Amino acid sequence: MAKVLLYNIKDDYDINKFEKIAYDRDIEIIRVGKSDIDQLVGFLLAMENFEKKDNCLAFDENLDFPFILFADFDKNGLFDLLDTMRENNLAIQHKASETANNVHWTLRELLIENDKEGKMMGLINNINKLLERAKSLKEIHGEDPKLKNLVNEINAYFNDQSLFDFEVAKKYYLKLLDEILRIEEETK
């Protein structure tokens, strides 16, 4: 049976609507809260050979966001549920699927990793949008040598995945934004 693990769902979330959607698809809902954050994901999913942990660390305010974990879904079932959630304004930004690895992590570790990945993807998306703006500026106003060098440097950096570091990528984003704003100001 497919399961969803819901963590830290806020009061403004229409849980009744979500429960009906899950019930109609024979999906089990497991609700957990901040007090469960240091339990292993496998334990929270009621998997065999996982036991309750007694230790509990202080709550990290950076992890105060809603999260959903999908377990035992086939691909079509997962995409159907995600589409239905989106259509019913029930989408949850932070999400993951159960894996052979993450069931051995604490929920805290999974939330930290998921949040980090989400921030990275958002940053990469913003950089890609700026690269499109840079391309448009080049087509309209011609090539700017400083911007060209920066774009080449960014492309080389992102082509080597082993180098990726969030802080470095953020600096590239800010440098690219500054250069684009400079060119837009110069070409008004």
Buried (B, 14 or more C-beta within 10 A) or exposed (E): EBBBBBBBBEEEBEBEEBBEBBEEBEBBBBEBEBEBBBBBBBBBBEEEEBEEEEEEEEEEEEBEBBBBBBBBBEEEBBEBBBEBBEEEEBEBEBBBEBEEEBBEBBBBBBBBEBBEEBEBEEBBEBBEEBBEBBEEBBEEEEEBEEBEEBBEEBEEBBEEEEEEEEEEBBEBBEBBBEBBEEBEEEEE
